[in-house]
Amino acid sequence: MRAVSANSFALYAQPIVDLGLNKVTRHEILLRVRGENGEITAPWAFLDMAERVGEILAVDRWVIDHALELVGQGAQTSHYQVNISGKSLADPGLLTYVTEAIQRHGVKPDCLTFEITETALMENRNAALAFATGIRQMGCHLALDDFGTGYAALAYLKHFPVDLVKIDGTFVVHLVRSPTDQALVSKLVELCHTLGIRVAAECVPDRETVELLRGYGVDFAQGYRCGRPVPITASLPPETHSIELELRFPPRRTATG
């Protein structure tokens, strides 16, 4: 695609707060697209088109290669999380591509966590399991993203070697005012911790939600209350502990990130 070949992408970083330490220890790196006039926009329309024309694998590979290049240039002091789209997950050459990128850029495998969404698992269960098995054999880790939006979420915790669960923002944005969301989130955290799985909350909108999540034992919080995305060069000082790299697909995020 022209945007891939013309290097028309940019990587932004959004901070993630460790609620136990009460400080930023991670960043999520988000894909942005440069328009013809140089303006930076969210990638939703572009990604929709890339999926329709069968070019999403090229986009994913661009993100993986450039993200791991940045990771290799840093201190690699903790985990760097890379999201894999469902369409790319089905590609039999993806694991080899990731392995070669890790070696090419000198990235420590145990510094990497790859994210797979519930939708990707539903569409490519066998491919997802094969990819998860392969990256864990390399020493990498696995995260389950947008948790709670699928129809068999708990089964994934049983059958996949998950290290981190990210609670979808739809269960977080109204948490303070919703007893139902409070019950679901608190029990999910309890279940995950019993299984030895850490938990992150997405789209955290305000301080009250942060304190509620901390009370439930949620490990990490992300959202506009914790920090907005900024260009990666301005957000990743040498002492940054970890980076989360992500390529997102619809449904779109709420205004709180």
N, C-alpha and C positions, 0 to 999 in steps of 0.2 A: 504494500500500500504506500501511497505517496507520503503520508505522515511518518511512516516508519523509515522509509529510505531517505527522507529529507531531514531526519532527526528532529522532528517537530514536537517532541514530547518534553515535558519537564517533570521532575520529581519534587514533591513538596513533603514536608514532615509535620506531623501533628503529635504533640507530646502526650504521653500516657503516665498517669500518676500511680505509683505504688502506695496503696492506702495504708500499709503497715509502716512504711518509712516516711510517708507524707511528703514525698518528693518525686520529681520526674525521673524515671529510670529507663523509660522506653520511648520510642517514637514510631508512629505509623507513617510510612512513606506512601503518599498518594500520587497517582498519575494525573497529570494535567496536560492539556493540549494547547499548543500555541496556534492562534489563528493567523490569517494572512497578514493582519496588521500588527502582529506581535502580541495581541492580547491573550491572556491566560484564562482558559475556561475549564469547567469540569468536563470529564470525558464521556458522559452518558450517551449522548447522541452518536459520538464517534464509535463507541464500543458496540452500540446497537447495530450500526452499519457494519462494523468489522465482523460481528457474528453472522450477519445475514449473508455476507459475501465470502465467508469462509477464511478470513484473514486474522482471526483472533489469536491463533497460535503465534503468528509473527509479532503481534503486539506483546503477548505474554513473554516471548523470548527476549524482546527488547528490554522489558522491565527487569526480567531475571538477570540478564547480562549486565546492564548498567547498575542495577542495585547491588549486585555482588561485587562489582568493581569498586563501588563506594565503600562497601563493607570491608573489602580487602585493604583499602587504604587507611582504615581506621584502627582503633585500638583492639576491637573485637573482645571487649571485656564482658559481654553478656550475650543475650539472645537477639537475633535479628529475624523477624518473621516475614515470610514471603507468601502471598496469597496466590493459589493456583486456580484458574478458572475451570469450569466444568468441561468445556470443549477441549481445552488443552490437556486436561487430565486424561482424556481418552486417547491421546496421541502416544503410540508405543515408544517413540523416541524421546519423550520428555525426560524420563529419568536419566538417560544417557546425557542429554543436553545439560541438565542441572549438575550432574556429576562432573562433567568437563568444565563447566563454568566455575564450580567450586575450586577445582584444581588450578584452572587458569589464573584466577584472581587471588589465589593463596588464602582462601577463607577456611577457617577452622569449622569442620562440620558440626561440632557440638555447640557452635555459636548460632546455628540456624534452626528456626522453627518454621515449617511450611503449613500454611492455613488452607483448609478445604472447607467449602460451605456445605450445609446440609443438602442444598439443591444439587451440588456436584455429586454428592454421595448417592442421592436418589437416582440420578441419571447414569452414573458410571460406577456402580458399586464395586465390580470386580477390578476395574482399572484403578479406582481409588485405593483399594486394599493392596494391590500390587505396588502402587507408588509409595504408599505409606510404609509397606514392608521394606522396600528398597532404600528409602531415605533413612529409615531407622537402622538398617544394617550399616549405612555409612556413618552413623553416629548423630544424625540430625533428629529433630523432634517434630511432633504433629500437633496442630491446633484445629479445633472445630469452630468455625465462624458462623455468625448469624444464628446461634443456637436457639431453638424454640419455634422456628418458622416452618419446620417440616412436619411430617405426619408420624415419623418413627424415631424421634430424636433420642429417646432413651436407649433404643436398640444400638445406636451408633456408639454409645459409651461402652456397651458390652462387647461389641465386635471389632472396634478399631482402637489402636494403641494411642489414645489421646492424652496429651500432656496439659493442654489448656483449652478451656471452653470460653467462648465469648458470647455473652448473653445479648441477644438482638435488642436494638434500641427501642423497639415497640413495647418491650416490657419494662423499660427504664424511664422513658421521658415523662410518664405520669405516675411514677412510683409513689411519690409522696401522697398523692390523692387517691390512689387505687389500692384498696385492701386486697383485691384479687391479685394484682401484680406483686404486691408485697409477699403474699403467701407463696406464689410461684417462685419468685426469686430467692426467698429465704430457704425454701426446701431444696431448690436446685443447688444452691451453694453447699448446703449440708450434704447432699448426695455426692456432689463432685469431690468434696474434700474427703469424704469417706472412701472414695475410690482413688484418692491420691492425685486428683486433678485440680489444677489451679483455675481460678475464675476471673474473667474480666467483664466489666459492664461497659457497653457502648452508649453513645449519645447522652451522656450525663449532663443535665441542663443547669443545675444550681447546687449551692452549698448544702441545702437540706437533703438533696438526693445523695450527695457524697457522704454525708454523715450516716444516712440510713444504710447505704451500701457497706460502709465501714463496720457498722453494727452487726450486719449479717455475716461479716467475715470475707467479703469480696476482696480479692487480691489487688486488682487493678481497675482504675477508672479512666475513661476516655470521653471527650466531648468538648464543646466550646467552653464549658466551665473550667475545664482543665487546661485548655489552650487551643488556639486555632492553628490550622495548617499555615506554614510559612515556607519560603524557598529553602531547600535543604541546606544550602551553604550557610544560611543565617541561623539555622536551628540545631546544628550538630557540632557542638564544641568537642574538643579532644576528650573531655571527661565523661561524655555521654556513655551510659552503661549498655544500652541496647537500642536497636532500631527495629521497627515493625514495617515491613514492606508489603504494600497491598495494592492489588488491581481489582477494582470494585465493579459489580454489575447490578442492574436493577433488581429488586425494588430500590428506589432512591432513598437517600438518607433524609432525616428530618433536619430542620434548621439548626439543631443543636450539635450537629456533627456526628 
